[in-house]
Amino acid sequence: PLSPPPEEKEIKHNNETMFYSAARNSVILHTPQGDKMQYTTLAKVEEENPFCYRISKNMVVNFYFVEKIDKKEVVLYNDTRLKVNRSYEKDIINKWNLYKIDPEQLLADYIAFPSDKPEKWIFRKTPGL
């Protein structure tokens, strides 16, 4: 079995955070239970979390919580509405359409390392993508 490189940390397959927003040197994790602060970057969030995609310079959304996406906004299951920046519209709609049809195709950009716990995986974006 594959094991992760030692420098990689284990990441829980994300089904807890609805969306992420940038805040100076950290990121705010917006969860159904409330907001949490974490010292990381949005780029790292995207890299380590499959199905989490940028919708603006300062925001990443988790497709697990999305009810629908149109050109201008993302609507989450709790009726939270997030504005999609114009420069991200085409990409996010393409990814959303693919996610609805075959989410496994979106995982092709990632290398996944299974762990001893089935609910935990280590994901790392494939270099060059």
C-alpha positions as CSV (number, residue, x, y, z in Angstrom):
1,P,0.0,0.0,0.0
2,L,1.0,3.6,-0.7
3,S,2.0,5.6,2.3
4,P,2.3,9.4,2.3
5,P,5.6,11.2,2.3
6,P,6.6,12.1,5.9
7,E,6.3,15.9,5.3
8,E,2.7,15.6,4.3
9,K,0.1,15.9,7.1
10,E,-3.0,13.9,7.3
11,I,-6.1,15.8,6.3
12,K,-9.7,14.8,7.0
13,H,-11.7,14.4,3.8
14,N,-13.5,17.6,4.1
15,N,-17.2,17.4,4.6
16,E,-17.3,19.9,7.5
17,T,-16.4,23.3,6.1
18,M,-19.0,24.9,3.8
19,F,-16.6,27.7,2.6
20,Y,-13.4,29.4,3.4
21,S,-12.6,33.1,3.4
22,A,-9.2,34.8,3.6
23,A,-8.4,37.0,6.6
24,R,-4.9,38.5,6.6
25,N,-2.4,35.7,7.4
26,S,-5.1,33.1,8.0
27,V,-8.3,31.6,6.7
28,I,-11.8,31.5,8.3
29,L,-13.4,28.1,8.0
30,H,-17.2,28.6,7.9
31,T,-18.9,25.5,9.2
32,P,-22.5,24.7,10.1
33,Q,-21.5,24.9,13.8
34,G,-19.8,28.3,13.5
35,D,-16.6,29.9,12.2
36,K,-13.0,28.8,13.0
37,M,-9.7,30.5,12.3
38,Q,-6.8,28.5,10.8
39,Y,-3.3,29.7,9.9
40,T,-3.1,28.6,6.3
41,T,-3.8,30.0,2.8
42,L,-6.6,29.6,0.3
43,A,-4.1,28.1,-2.1
44,K,-3.3,25.4,0.4
45,V,-7.0,24.8,1.1
46,E,-7.6,24.2,-2.7
47,E,-4.5,22.1,-2.9
48,E,-5.5,19.8,0.0
49,N,-9.3,19.6,-0.4
50,P,-10.9,17.9,-3.3
51,F,-14.2,19.6,-4.4
52,C,-13.1,22.9,-2.9
53,Y,-12.8,25.6,-5.5
54,R,-12.1,29.3,-5.6
55,I,-15.0,31.6,-6.5
56,S,-13.2,34.8,-5.8
57,K,-9.8,36.1,-4.8
58,N,-10.7,35.8,-1.2
59,M,-13.1,32.8,-1.1
60,V,-13.2,29.0,-1.7
61,V,-16.4,27.0,-1.7
62,N,-16.9,23.3,-0.8
63,F,-19.1,21.5,-3.4
64,Y,-20.4,19.2,-0.7
65,F,-22.5,22.0,0.6
66,V,-23.6,23.6,-2.7
67,E,-27.2,23.4,-3.8
68,K,-26.8,25.3,-7.0
69,I,-24.5,27.6,-8.9
70,D,-25.3,30.1,-11.5
71,K,-23.1,32.7,-13.2
72,K,-23.2,35.2,-10.4
73,E,-23.6,33.2,-7.2
74,V,-23.3,30.0,-5.3
75,V,-26.2,28.9,-3.1
76,L,-25.4,26.6,-0.2
77,Y,-27.9,24.1,1.3
78,N,-28.5,26.4,4.3
79,D,-29.4,29.2,1.8
80,T,-26.1,31.1,2.2
81,R,-25.4,33.0,-1.0
82,L,-21.9,33.7,-2.1
83,K,-20.9,36.0,-5.0
84,V,-18.9,34.5,-7.8
85,N,-16.3,36.9,-9.1
86,R,-16.5,37.3,-12.9
87,S,-13.0,35.9,-13.6
88,Y,-14.0,32.6,-11.9
89,E,-17.5,32.2,-13.4
90,K,-16.7,30.0,-16.4
91,D,-14.3,27.7,-14.4
92,I,-16.6,27.2,-11.4
93,I,-19.6,26.5,-13.6
94,N,-17.6,23.9,-15.6
95,K,-16.4,22.2,-12.5
96,W,-19.9,22.2,-10.9
97,N,-21.4,20.6,-14.0
98,L,-18.8,18.0,-14.0
99,Y,-19.2,17.4,-10.3
100,K,-23.0,16.8,-10.8
101,I,-22.3,14.3,-13.5
102,D,-19.2,12.5,-12.4
103,P,-17.4,13.8,-9.3
104,E,-14.7,11.2,-9.6
105,Q,-13.3,12.9,-12.7
106,L,-12.4,15.9,-10.6
107,L,-10.2,13.7,-8.4
108,A,-8.0,13.0,-11.4
109,D,-6.0,16.1,-10.6
110,Y,-5.1,14.7,-7.2
111,I,-2.9,12.1,-5.8
112,A,-4.6,10.4,-2.9
113,F,-2.9,8.5,-0.1
114,P,-5.1,6.2,1.9
115,S,-4.6,6.1,5.6
116,D,-5.4,3.5,8.3
117,K,-8.7,5.3,8.9
118,P,-11.2,5.1,6.0
119,E,-12.6,8.5,6.6
120,K,-9.1,10.2,6.4
121,W,-7.1,10.7,3.3
122,I,-4.1,12.8,2.3
123,F,-4.7,14.7,-0.9
124,R,-2.1,16.6,-2.8
125,K,-2.7,18.4,-6.1
126,T,-0.7,16.7,-9.0
127,P,2.2,18.9,-10.0
128,G,1.6,21.1,-13.0
129,L,-2.2,21.2,-12.7
